[in-house]
Amino acid sequence: MKIETGAEIKKEAVIDNIKKIINQTYKLLPNREEAIDWETPLKTIIEELSGMDILLNEYHSILFPLLCKMQGLFSFQNDEDYLDYRRCIFECLNLLTSLKEAIATCQD
């Protein structure tokens, strides 16, 4: 698949990267539950997705709401916000799965 820079990237490489981000996103749940730093890994995920948003223009309709939700996770700081945090994580995971499936079905 051709990315914004004009480079040809195998879609399998993009899919593998999305799978890695899915795993990192899922890991945010136990990190928060166990009072382990979840904000630093979240910042890293957002950086990767921001770069992906620049390189994969045709997937803005998925990446933009995903980035918005990821950024919004920082607003859930209190213990009573945990259920909202958890809900938002699963919404992000659904968007990541949609992105992975969209890329898997694209024509090279």
Secondary structure, DSSP 8 states (H G I E B T S, - for coil): -B-TTS-B--HHHHHHHHHHHHHHHHHHHHHHHTT---HHHHHHHHHHHHHHHHH-GGGHHHHHHHHHHHHHGGG--SGGGHHHHHHHHHHHHHHHHHHHHHHHTS--
